[in-house]
Amino acid sequence: MFFEITKVDENRPINFMNMSKPTAILSVILLLIAIVSLSTRGLNWGLDFTGGTLVEVGFSQPANLEELRDVLAANEFDDAIVQNFGSSRDVLVRVPPRLEAENADAIGEQLFRLLSTEVDSNLDLRRVEFVGPSVGEELAEAGGLAMIVAAICILIYVSFRFEWRIALASVIGLVQDVIMVLGLFSLLQVQLDLTILAALLAVIGYSLNDSIVISDRIRENFLKLRNTEVPDVINISLSQCLSRTLITSLTTIMVLLTLYFFGGQMVNGFALAMLVGVVVGTYSSTFTRTTIMIALGISREDLLPPEVEKEGQDQENMI
């Protein structure tokens, strides 16, 4: 039944372009909210970027993470991040930078004494590591550079594969997707770590793949439907891709929801970023990119292959 619903007759396509103005207004509003939040509230950088102390401990029995957080919060470690590492008995405790007088070993010993006294007397201290603020800044710069390089490579690729209007619309859609995801993380003040950065790069790849599939279909239909108006060609193309788009998006969302609710705190940020990215990417591939194509004035003539002059054609025209 689902597949019958998503199959669309070319003579009766869904009029997606009839919603271009409302969706354009919605995109502008969401982008403004995201930009204002990023400029005022900023991002809640995690320990991977700000630096801090990481302590790994092993419990004699499965650890209750909520109890650990309560114990730490009651002893001036309310900003600590507690998560399982590998098994339910292995726990990672991440502490943001403290006073300069306290080094990583001192914080590790303090946490070990606290947890062994109030939680588990057989606690095992596995390791203590310190990430300096300078290393965190380097990671932030490297992450930003990775996203910029990815965007430039994508721009070069789509510029060679598609007409410049389609390429520009694809890149603008990618930028919108990333800004919206970061804006949501800024509004919710979710900690941004390396897993979320990886999710952002995955969102770029997912959104680009969706955009290329739709752009290919639009280009094919421009050449096939020669007596059809531009908005109608885009409506037909989007309708033909609807089944593929829905199946891909919904199956991905199902997996990500499972990761978000059952994957634990370590992958929550990754799953949330991917969830938002898939929804935003599907929305932008369907509405934002196609609306930008029309605004840039795309036409069938722009996609037609150049005519090759045959040898002796000028003599034939004279006869």
Secondary structure, DSSP 8 states (H G I E B T S, - for coil): -HHHHH---TTS---GGGGHHHHHHHHHHHHHHHHHHHHHT--EE-HHHH-EEEEEEE-SS---HHHHHHHHHTTT-TT-EEEE-SSTTEEEEEE----TT--HHHHHHHHHHHHHHHT-TT-EEEEEEEE-HHHHHHHHHHHHHHHHHHHHHHHHHHHHHS-HHHHHHHHHHHHHHHHHHHHHHHHHT-EE-HHHHHHHHHHHHHHHHHHHHHHHHHHHHHHH-TTS-HHHHHHHHHHHTHHHHHHHHHHHHHHHHHHHHHS-HHHHHHHHHHHHHHHHHHHIIIIIHHHHHHHTT--HHHHS------TTHHHHHH-
